Each structure stands twice: as C-alpha cells, then as structure tokens.
C-alpha cells in the first residue's frame, strides 16, 4: 500500500501547501473573531455589542484598500463580507435603542 497525502483542498490553500503568510493571516483573523465573540458574550451588554460592531466596522474598512489595490483581494473580500455580516448581527442584537413604556408608542 502506498501512502497518500491529503488532497490540496484539505490544507486550506489552493496549491495544497500548508502555512504561508495568507494562512497565518486567516488564522489570526479567525482567532480575533472568536476572542471578540467570547468577550462580547461574557459582557452581555448592549455597550459590548456596540463596541464589537465598531471593531468589525474598522476591520472591514481596513480591508477596502486591499480590495482596491488587489493585494490579497480574495482574503480581503472574504474579511469584508464577514465584517459586514457581523456588524449587521451586532446592530440587530442591540436593536434600535428606542424605549417602550411610559406612555410611548
């Protein structure tokens, strides 16, 4: 029997090579997102969700130049999309900020 290596798609890189700067960047981005989500969940306040939305917005904005100049465009587009989804989710979690009660509508 011969030993077979993992297929190229298993390593997360198109060429099948593990590692590299792009892979490290993806891991750092994932780690940031997981840590951020854990901190927000632990705090559980609307202020924490608001700060998280600001962090995601800034992260998304930092990806725009990478998309425009074409440097790591695929990674940047993915991060921009993730940031957009997370900002919408955080804003939905906080709500509109309107209070009901005291005779209000």
Phi and psi restraints in degrees (value plus and minus 20) as a CYANA .aco file:
   2 UNK   PHI    -121.2   -81.2
   2 UNK   PSI     130.6   170.6
   3 UNK   PHI    -102.4   -62.4
   3 UNK   PSI     116.6   156.6
   4 UNK   PHI    -136.0   -96.0
   4 UNK   PSI     120.9   160.9
   5 UNK   PHI    -104.2   -64.2
   5 UNK   PSI     146.7   186.7
   6 UNK   PHI     -85.9   -45.9
   6 UNK   PSI     128.6   168.6
   7 UNK   PHI     -84.9   -44.9
   7 UNK   PSI     136.5   176.5
   8 UNK   PHI     -75.2   -35.2
   8 UNK   PSI     -55.6   -15.6
   9 UNK   PHI     -90.9   -50.9
   9 UNK   PSI     -36.9     3.1
  10 UNK   PHI     -93.4   -53.4
  10 UNK   PSI     -44.7    -4.7
  11 UNK   PHI    -106.6   -66.6
  11 UNK   PSI     -31.8     8.2
  12 UNK   PHI      68.9   108.9
  12 UNK   PSI     -19.2    20.8
  13 UNK   PHI    -140.7  -100.7
  13 UNK   PSI     125.2   165.2
  14 UNK   PHI     -78.9   -38.9
  14 UNK   PSI     -53.7   -13.7
  15 UNK   PHI    -103.4   -63.4
  15 UNK   PSI     -31.1     8.9
  16 UNK   PHI      70.4   110.4
  16 UNK   PSI     -24.7    15.3
  17 UNK   PHI    -102.7   -62.7
  17 UNK   PSI     109.9   149.9
  18 UNK   PHI    -100.8   -60.8
  18 UNK   PSI     133.1   173.1
  19 UNK   PHI      70.0   110.0
  19 UNK   PSI    -178.7  -138.7
  20 UNK   PHI      71.1   111.1
  20 UNK   PSI     144.3   184.3
  21 UNK   PHI     -85.8   -45.8
  21 UNK   PSI     -58.3   -18.3
  22 UNK   PHI     -84.5   -44.5
  22 UNK   PSI     -61.7   -21.7
  23 UNK   PHI     -85.4   -45.4
  23 UNK   PSI     -60.2   -20.2
  24 UNK   PHI     -84.8   -44.8
  24 UNK   PSI     -58.8   -18.8
  25 UNK   PHI     -84.2   -44.2
  25 UNK   PSI     -61.4   -21.4
  26 UNK   PHI     -83.4   -43.4
  26 UNK   PSI     -62.6   -22.6
  27 UNK   PHI     -84.0   -44.0
  27 UNK   PSI     -61.7   -21.7
  28 UNK   PHI     -83.6   -43.6
  28 UNK   PSI     -61.4   -21.4
  29 UNK   PHI     -84.3   -44.3
  29 UNK   PSI     -63.5   -23.5
  30 UNK   PHI     -82.4   -42.4
  30 UNK   PSI     -63.4   -23.4
  31 UNK   PHI     -81.7   -41.7
  31 UNK   PSI     -63.6   -23.6
  32 UNK   PHI     -80.2   -40.2
  32 UNK   PSI     -63.1   -23.1
  33 UNK   PHI     -86.0   -46.0
  33 UNK   PSI     -60.0   -20.0
  34 UNK   PHI     -88.9   -48.9
  34 UNK   PSI     -64.2   -24.2
  35 UNK   PHI     -83.5   -43.5
  35 UNK   PSI     -63.9   -23.9
  36 UNK   PHI     -80.0   -40.0
  36 UNK   PSI     -65.9   -25.9
  37 UNK   PHI     -82.7   -42.7
  37 UNK   PSI     -59.5   -19.5
  38 UNK   PHI     -85.1   -45.1
  38 UNK   PSI     -62.1   -22.1
  39 UNK   PHI     -85.9   -45.9
  39 UNK   PSI     -61.0   -21.0
  40 UNK   PHI     -86.3   -46.3
  40 UNK   PSI     -62.4   -22.4
  41 UNK   PHI     -83.7   -43.7
  41 UNK   PSI     -59.1   -19.1
  42 UNK   PHI     -86.3   -46.3
  42 UNK   PSI     -63.3   -23.3
  43 UNK   PHI     -89.4   -49.4
  43 UNK   PSI     -67.6   -27.6
  44 UNK   PHI      45.1    85.1
  44 UNK   PSI      -0.3    39.7
  45 UNK   PHI    -127.2   -87.2
  45 UNK   PSI     141.9   181.9
  46 UNK   PHI     -87.3   -47.3
  46 UNK   PSI     -51.1   -11.1
  47 UNK   PHI     -83.5   -43.5
  47 UNK   PSI     -58.8   -18.8
  48 UNK   PHI     -84.3   -44.3
  48 UNK   PSI     -60.1   -20.1
  49 UNK   PHI     -85.7   -45.7
  49 UNK   PSI     -58.8   -18.8
  50 UNK   PHI     -85.2   -45.2
  50 UNK   PSI     -65.4   -25.4
  51 UNK   PHI     -82.9   -42.9
  51 UNK   PSI     -60.4   -20.4
  52 UNK   PHI     -82.0   -42.0
  52 UNK   PSI     -60.4   -20.4
  53 UNK   PHI     -84.0   -44.0
  53 UNK   PSI     -58.3   -18.3
  54 UNK   PHI     -85.0   -45.0
  54 UNK   PSI     -64.4   -24.4
  55 UNK   PHI     -80.1   -40.1
  55 UNK   PSI     -64.8   -24.8
  56 UNK   PHI     -85.7   -45.7
  56 UNK   PSI     -57.2   -17.2
  57 UNK   PHI     -83.2   -43.2
  57 UNK   PSI     -67.1   -27.1
  58 UNK   PHI     -81.9   -41.9
  58 UNK   PSI     -62.2   -22.2
  59 UNK   PHI     -80.9   -40.9
  59 UNK   PSI     -64.7   -24.7
  60 UNK   PHI     -81.7   -41.7
  60 UNK   PSI     -60.7   -20.7
  61 UNK   PHI     -85.4   -45.4
  61 UNK   PSI     -53.1   -13.1
  62 UNK   PHI     -89.9   -49.9
  62 UNK   PSI     -38.6     1.4
  63 UNK   PHI    -102.2   -62.2
  63 UNK   PSI     -41.5    -1.5
  64 UNK   PHI     -77.8   -37.8
  64 UNK   PSI     -67.6   -27.6
  65 UNK   PHI     -79.9   -39.9
  65 UNK   PSI     -55.6   -15.6
  66 UNK   PHI     -85.9   -45.9
  66 UNK   PSI     -55.5   -15.5
  67 UNK   PHI     -88.1   -48.1
  67 UNK   PSI     -63.3   -23.3
  68 UNK   PHI     -87.2   -47.2
  68 UNK   PSI     -66.3   -26.3
  69 UNK   PHI    -103.2   -63.2
  69 UNK   PSI     -28.4    11.6
  70 UNK   PHI      65.1   105.1
  70 UNK   PSI     -17.3    22.7
  71 UNK   PHI     -97.9   -57.9
  71 UNK   PSI      93.6   133.6
  72 UNK   PHI      34.3    74.3
  72 UNK   PSI      28.4    68.4
  73 UNK   PHI     -78.4   -38.4
  73 UNK   PSI     -63.9   -23.9
  74 UNK   PHI     -82.8   -42.8
  74 UNK   PSI     -65.9   -25.9
  75 UNK   PHI     -81.5   -41.5
  75 UNK   PSI     -66.5   -26.5
  76 UNK   PHI     -83.9   -43.9
  76 UNK   PSI     -61.4   -21.4
  77 UNK   PHI     -83.7   -43.7
  77 UNK   PSI     -60.6   -20.6
  78 UNK   PHI     -82.5   -42.5
  78 UNK   PSI     -65.7   -25.7
  79 UNK   PHI     -85.5   -45.5
  79 UNK   PSI     -58.5   -18.5
  80 UNK   PHI     -82.9   -42.9
  80 UNK   PSI     -62.9   -22.9
  81 UNK   PHI     -84.5   -44.5
  81 UNK   PSI     -63.5   -23.5
  82 UNK   PHI     -82.9   -42.9
  82 UNK   PSI     -64.0   -24.0
  83 UNK   PHI     -80.7   -40.7
  83 UNK   PSI     -61.8   -21.8
  84 UNK   PHI     -82.0   -42.0
  84 UNK   PSI     -65.5   -25.5
  85 UNK   PHI     -82.7   -42.7
  85 UNK   PSI     -62.4   -22.4
  86 UNK   PHI     -87.3   -47.3
  86 UNK   PSI     -58.0   -18.0
  87 UNK   PHI     -83.3   -43.3
  87 UNK   PSI     -64.9   -24.9
  88 UNK   PHI     -81.7   -41.7
  88 UNK   PSI     -62.4   -22.4
  89 UNK   PHI     -84.4   -44.4
  89 UNK   PSI     -62.1   -22.1
  90 UNK   PHI     -85.4   -45.4
  90 UNK   PSI     -62.3   -22.3
  91 UNK   PHI     -84.3   -44.3
  91 UNK   PSI     -58.6   -18.6
  92 UNK   PHI     -86.2   -46.2
  92 UNK   PSI     -55.6   -15.6
  93 UNK   PHI     -87.8   -47.8
  93 UNK   PSI     -55.1   -15.1
  94 UNK   PHI     -97.8   -57.8
  94 UNK   PSI     -58.2   -18.2
  95 UNK   PHI      69.8   109.8
  95 UNK   PSI    -187.5  -147.5
  96 UNK   PHI    -104.7   -64.7
  96 UNK   PSI     -35.5     4.5
  97 UNK   PHI      66.9   106.9
  97 UNK   PSI     -23.7    16.3
  98 UNK   PHI     -95.8   -55.8
  98 UNK   PSI     122.2   162.2
  99 UNK   PHI    -125.3   -85.3
  99 UNK   PSI     119.1   159.1
 100 UNK   PHI    -125.3   -85.3
 100 UNK   PSI     134.9   174.9
 101 UNK   PHI      93.9   133.9
 101 UNK   PSI     159.4   199.4
 102 UNK   PHI      32.9    72.9
 102 UNK   PSI      14.5    54.5
 103 UNK   PHI      59.0    99.0
 103 UNK   PSI     -13.9    26.1
 104 UNK   PHI     -96.4   -56.4
 104 UNK   PSI     147.2   187.2
